[in-house]
């Protein structure tokens, strides 16, 4: 390891929906959305959460 800075564009792209709490499943900021019925984590945030994040920006 050289300790060099990571080039821009490498690594995970943060999901913009994770900057606000989810109004559908009540997931907190920074946590993935879940299915309320069984608690399984979703790969993408709920559409209502993405809309809420877009409304803030």
N, CA, C and O of each residue as an XYZ file, in Angstrom:
228
protein
N       0.838     -1.184      0.000
C       0.000      0.000      0.000
C       0.884      1.249      0.000
O       1.836      1.360      0.772
N       0.548      2.157     -0.864
C       1.332      3.374     -0.970
C       0.712      4.526     -0.200
O       1.373      5.534      0.052
N      -0.549      4.386      0.176
C      -1.207      5.479      0.883
C      -1.665      6.585     -0.055
O      -2.041      7.667      0.397
N      -1.637      6.321     -1.361
C      -2.053      7.327     -2.331
C      -3.570      7.515     -2.275
O      -4.307      6.602     -1.905
N      -4.008      8.681     -2.637
C      -5.438      8.970     -2.648
C      -6.134      8.148     -3.725
O      -5.568      7.884     -4.786
N      -7.345      7.756     -3.443
C      -8.130      6.988     -4.413
C      -8.612      7.920     -5.512
O      -9.134      8.997     -5.221
N      -8.448      7.527     -6.766
C      -8.922      8.365     -7.868
C     -10.435      8.567     -7.805
O     -11.168      7.682     -7.361
N     -10.886      9.704     -8.240
C     -12.314     10.004     -8.259
C     -13.024      9.049     -9.205
O     -12.528      8.751    -10.292
N     -14.182      8.577     -8.786
C     -14.963      7.689     -9.628
C     -14.816      6.224     -9.284
O     -15.563      5.396     -9.807
N     -13.875      5.879     -8.419
C     -13.718      4.484     -8.022
C     -14.464      4.242     -6.719
O     -14.626      5.156     -5.910
N     -14.905      3.040     -6.523
C     -15.618      2.690     -5.304
C     -17.118      2.756     -5.494
O     -17.611      3.009     -6.593
N     -17.833      2.527     -4.409
C     -19.296      2.538     -4.483
C     -19.816      3.945     -4.704
O     -19.285      4.919     -4.170
N     -20.858      4.026     -5.498
C     -21.531      5.298     -5.713
C     -22.612      5.414     -4.643
O     -23.474      4.540     -4.550
N     -22.587      6.474     -3.835
C     -23.603      6.588     -2.797
C     -24.990      6.783     -3.392
O     -25.150      7.495     -4.384
N     -25.980      6.160     -2.796
C     -27.345      6.304     -3.275
C     -27.935      7.582     -2.696
O     -27.928      7.766     -1.479
N     -28.444      8.469     -3.547
C     -28.945      9.750     -3.051
C     -30.144      9.599     -2.120
O     -30.391     10.476     -1.292
N     -30.885      8.514     -2.238
C     -32.046      8.323     -1.385
C     -31.699      8.061      0.067
O     -32.561      8.188      0.936
N     -30.460      7.699      0.351
C     -30.079      7.376      1.723
C     -29.784      8.614      2.572
O     -29.415      8.482      3.740
N     -29.939      9.802      2.009
C     -29.655     11.026      2.754
C     -30.845     11.505      3.579
O     -30.727     12.462      4.344
N     -31.999     10.837      3.423
C     -33.201     11.185      4.184
C     -33.809      9.905      4.750
O     -33.564      8.826      4.209
N     -34.596      9.994      5.827
C     -35.284      8.800      6.313
C     -36.386      8.378      5.342
O     -36.934      9.213      4.622
N     -36.705      7.104      5.323
C     -37.715      6.591      4.392
C     -39.121      6.753      4.976
O     -39.393      6.270      6.075
N     -40.016      7.430      4.244
C     -41.381      7.577      4.741
C     -42.194      6.284      4.632
O     -43.242      6.165      5.266
N     -41.730      5.324      3.845
C     -42.480      4.081      3.660
C     -42.150      3.049      4.735
O     -43.047      2.541      5.407
N     -40.866      2.740      4.896
C     -40.473      1.667      5.825
C     -39.829      2.190      7.103
O     -39.467      1.408      7.983
N     -39.686      3.511      7.209
C     -39.120      4.157      8.404
C     -37.635      3.859      8.617
O     -37.151      3.927      9.746
N     -36.911      3.532      7.551
C     -35.461      3.331      7.652
C     -34.807      4.673      7.968
O     -35.204      5.700      7.417
N     -33.824      4.674      8.837
C     -33.153      5.909      9.225
C     -32.139      6.327      8.163
O     -31.825      5.559      7.254
N     -31.637      7.540      8.289
C     -30.667      8.087      7.337
C     -29.437      7.183      7.284
O     -28.882      6.809      8.317
N     -29.025      6.841      6.074
C     -27.835      6.028      5.871
C     -28.083      4.527      5.879
O     -27.196      3.762      5.499
N     -29.263      4.084      6.303
C     -29.582      2.657      6.334
C     -30.441      2.283      5.135
O     -31.229      3.089      4.641
N     -30.277      1.053      4.680
C     -31.030      0.569      3.529
C     -32.507      0.423      3.878
O     -32.873      0.179      5.028
N     -33.342      0.576      2.859
C     -34.783      0.350      3.033
C     -35.031     -1.138      3.251
O     -34.241     -1.986      2.837
N     -36.140     -1.430      3.905
C     -36.528     -2.807      4.154
C     -37.969     -3.019      3.717
O     -38.717     -2.063      3.510
N     -38.345     -4.279      3.581
C     -39.733     -4.622      3.326
C     -40.411     -4.669      4.689
O     -40.032     -5.486      5.528
N     -41.406     -3.812      4.935
C     -42.024     -3.765      6.258
C     -42.607     -5.103      6.725
O     -42.597     -5.383      7.923
N     -43.105     -5.921      5.821
C     -43.750     -7.176      6.207
C     -42.772     -8.204      6.784
O     -43.118     -8.947      7.703
N     -41.545     -8.244      6.240
C     -40.620     -9.279      6.698
C     -39.240     -8.757      7.104
O     -38.412     -9.532      7.582
N     -38.979     -7.467      6.926
C     -37.707     -6.890      7.354
C     -36.538     -7.117      6.416
O     -35.414     -6.738      6.743
N     -36.769     -7.729      5.249
C     -35.674     -7.976      4.307
C     -35.180     -6.663      3.719
O     -35.974     -5.793      3.362
N     -33.860     -6.528      3.623
C     -33.255     -5.308      3.084
C     -33.397     -5.264      1.569
O     -33.313     -6.292      0.898
N     -33.612     -4.062      1.038
C     -33.748     -3.874     -0.400
C     -32.440     -3.358     -0.993
O     -31.675     -2.667     -0.321
N     -32.191     -3.697     -2.247
C     -30.976     -3.248     -2.928
C     -31.066     -1.763     -3.285
O     -30.049     -1.071     -3.325
N     -32.269     -1.281     -3.541
C     -32.472      0.126     -3.911
C     -33.496      0.739     -2.953
O     -34.371      0.031     -2.454
N     -33.399      2.038     -2.692
C     -34.364      2.669     -1.797
C     -35.763      2.726     -2.407
O     -35.921      2.666     -3.627
N     -36.774      2.843     -1.550
C     -38.149      2.989     -2.024
C     -38.268      4.267     -2.866
O     -37.574      5.246     -2.593
N     -39.130      4.272     -3.877
C     -39.297      5.467     -4.724
C     -39.727      6.708     -3.925
O     -39.337      7.825     -4.265
N     -40.514      6.519     -2.883
C     -40.929      7.669     -2.073
C     -39.742      8.285     -1.341
O     -39.728      9.490     -1.091
N     -38.756      7.479     -0.999
C     -37.545      7.988     -0.328
C     -36.690      8.784     -1.315
O     -36.134      9.824     -0.964
N     -36.590      8.290     -2.548
C     -35.837      9.002     -3.578
C     -36.507     10.341     -3.882
O     -35.830     11.356     -4.053
N     -37.852     10.339     -3.948
C     -38.587     11.578     -4.182
C     -38.372     12.576     -3.048
O     -38.226     13.774     -3.292
N     -38.353     12.088     -1.819
C     -38.141     12.957     -0.657
C     -36.740     13.579     -0.697
O     -36.570     14.750     -0.356
N     -35.748     12.801     -1.109
C     -34.383     13.319     -1.215
C     -34.282     14.358     -2.319
O     -33.577     15.357     -2.175
N     -34.988     14.124     -3.424
C     -34.957     15.087     -4.536
C     -35.650     16.382     -4.161
O     -35.255     17.448     -4.632
N     -36.672     16.315     -3.326
C     -37.393     17.505     -2.906
C     -36.536     18.409     -2.030
O     -36.725     19.625     -2.016
N     -35.602     17.819     -1.304
C     -34.726     18.597     -0.420
C     -33.663     19.330     -1.225
O     -33.288     20.450     -0.879
N     -33.178     18.717     -2.285
C     -32.078     19.304     -3.059
C     -32.553     20.306     -4.015
O     -31.752     20.893     -4.742
